[in-house]
């Protein structure tokens, strides 16, 4: 068995985690070290040349943006054999990891996030 390695980007910031779960358990520290901001339930006005403007007036420089929006569930989702939640979405943990799978994540329309 190969030795456990920190998820990419953590070791450079002095954080050595043996698993994603361990990294998430220190997520406040990780997010502070990596300068990660999370904005929920807000629209993005635009994102141009590493500059983001949100509908609430927040402006920020960003080298990477992950954006998801909930519109509707893809009806073919049931064909993939992933665990589904009560609404038919992929059942995930708060980390977006698919419940019961080590290396699978879901986000956006198809994810049921607690």
C-alpha positions in Angstrom: 0.0 0.0 0.0 1.4 3.4 -1.0 2.0 5.9 1.8 -0.8 8.5 2.4 -0.2 11.9 0.8 -1.8 15.2 1.5 -4.3 16.4 -1.1 -2.6 18.7 -3.6 -1.8 22.2 -2.4 -1.9 21.4 1.4 1.8 20.4 2.0 3.1 23.7 0.6 1.1 25.5 3.3 2.5 23.4 6.2 -0.6 21.1 6.4 0.0 17.4 6.2 -3.2 15.4 6.1 -3.5 11.7 5.6 -6.9 11.9 4.0 -9.4 14.4 2.6 -11.5 13.8 5.7 -8.5 14.9 7.9 -7.9 17.9 5.7 -11.6 18.9 5.9 -11.5 18.6 9.7 -9.0 21.4 9.7 -10.8 23.2 6.9 -10.8 26.6 8.6 -7.1 26.5 8.8 -6.7 25.2 5.3 -9.1 27.8 3.9 -7.2 30.6 5.7 -3.9 29.3 4.4 -5.1 28.9 0.8 -7.2 32.1 0.9 -10.4 30.3 -0.1 -13.7 32.2 0.2 -17.0 30.5 0.0 -20.1 32.5 -1.0 -23.5 30.7 -0.9 -26.9 31.7 -2.2 -25.6 34.7 -4.2 -25.4 35.3 -7.9 -22.3 36.2 -9.7 -22.6 39.4 -11.9 -19.4 38.6 -13.8 -15.9 37.1 -13.7 -13.3 38.6 -16.0 -9.5 38.4 -16.0 -9.3 37.0 -12.5 -11.7 39.6 -11.1 -15.1 38.5 -9.6 -18.1 40.7 -8.8 -21.0 39.2 -6.9 -24.6 40.5 -7.0 -24.2 41.7 -3.4 -21.4 44.0 -4.4 -18.5 41.8 -3.1 -15.5 42.1 -5.4 -12.5 39.9 -5.3 -9.4 38.8 -7.2 -9.5 35.1 -8.0 -7.1 32.7 -9.6 -9.8 30.0 -9.6 -13.6 30.1 -9.4 -15.8 27.1 -8.8 -19.4 28.0 -9.6 -22.4 25.7 -9.4 -26.1 26.4 -9.8 -29.1 24.4 -9.1 -31.5 24.3 -12.0 -32.9 20.7 -12.3 -31.9 17.1 -11.8 -30.4 15.2 -14.8 -32.9 12.3 -15.4 -30.1 9.9 -16.5 -28.3 10.2 -13.1 -29.9 7.0 -11.8 -28.1 5.0 -14.6 -24.6 5.5 -13.0 -25.0 3.4 -10.0 -24.1 6.1 -7.5 -25.8 6.3 -4.1 -28.9 8.6 -4.4 -30.5 10.6 -1.7 -34.2 11.0 -1.0 -34.7 13.5 -3.8 -32.9 11.5 -6.4 -29.6 13.5 -6.3 -26.2 12.0 -5.7 -25.9 11.6 -1.9 -22.9 13.5 -0.7 -21.2 14.5 2.5 -20.8 18.2 3.4 -17.4 18.0 1.6 -19.2 17.1 -1.7 -17.6 13.6 -1.5 -20.0 11.0 -2.7 -21.2 9.1 0.3 -19.5 5.7 0.5 -16.9 6.4 -2.2 -13.3 7.4 -1.5 -12.5 9.3 -4.7 -15.8 10.6 -6.1 -17.4 14.1 -5.6 -20.6 15.7 -6.9 -21.6 19.3 -7.1 -24.3 21.4 -8.7 -27.6 20.2 -10.0 -26.9 16.6 -9.4 -25.7 16.7 -5.8 -27.7 16.4 -2.6 -25.5 18.2 0.0 -26.5 18.0 3.6 
